[in-house]
């Protein structure tokens, strides 16, 4: 059996898809360590992996591409000494790092260990550039943010002074690739999927069992269930969430609004068939839902498509406009800008999604593709095969990676 180390950034959307993969590797008898911030230790430990937390602050990553690059480079300088100490103790055969985790490839190079990259967003190439690819826009943003640009350059110089950084892109820190790249969606949903080489494995949504939420009133749900959630990264204020509640209430048996960082009480008195909660068991709700209003985060959209649920996408930033356009292009839903939202418009769009068969058909077609991609068992297969290919562990039946997509 192999020793596998996972390295990740401090964001739920990047950690959650890896957890079923980790649990599967542990189930198969591999020794797995997971290196991340303390806030995620409990849910990671539930997979059976040994958690080795980063030291220092636990601030989530956010902001423009330039500020994101500075945060990533600065974090790499801070965490690498302890991470390398932990990895030398764990002696992994393979390092699996997030595609936005610059300390992953540096650690792999320092320890001479093969590495795989985990793309929980879309993957990127010249046909689908990442937010941090070299461009006039990025240069203009750097010029407008000289303090952050300077901070990035200082951290990169410090990394180069201390470590072997040959495996790390000079600029494009949102697109850290390896000889094996796991992409957690299907080829059918990913834009320009045919333009990616065979190092990219489109393994589909990594959806595994999650702990049951005994506090969630499943027995109160009445069809059709209509669900709205804007995630946790971008703050959705009470006015926006209240608009969703008022728009959906006449159309649904039960309307569920996940308020995230917003206090549900801030929405005021709600119609009797509306439930407003800070968080809900999303997979369980999507399994019942006829409609999903979402910010368009890749993980949320993947989960909705896995359940075959049409969406109204309200992109807030990052890659969400791209995700929204892909949902619309494939007839799995509609999209609207935040500034165009009012109760009447949202209700009309929701009514279309419920009434027009093409949206349910589009979502159902993608549901088949998402499930056939393989999910977390295939991701675990790919990692096992990669370890065998690199020769780090001697096992019978070693085989080269087949030309899969």
Secondary structure, 3 states (H helix, E strand, C coil): CCEEEEECCCCHHHHHHHHHHHHHHHHCCCEEEEEECHHHHHHHHCCCCEEEECCCCCCCCCCCHHHHHHHHHHHHHHHHHHHHHHHHHHCCCEEEEECCCHHHHHHHHHHCCEEEEEECCCCCECCECCCCCCCHHHHHHHHHCHHHHHHHHHHHHHHHHHCCCCCCCCCCCCCCCCCEEEECCCCCCCCCHHHCCCCEEECCCCCCCCCCCCCCCHHHCCCCEEEEECCCCCCCCHHHHHHHHHHHHCCCCEEEEECCCCCHHHHCCCCCCEEEECCCCHHHHHHHEEEEEECCCHHHHHHHHHHCCCEEECCCCCCHHHHHHHHHHCCCEEECCHHHCCHHHHHHHHHHHHHCHHHHHHHHHHHHHHHHCCHHHHHHHHHHHHHHHHCCCCCCCCCCCCCCC
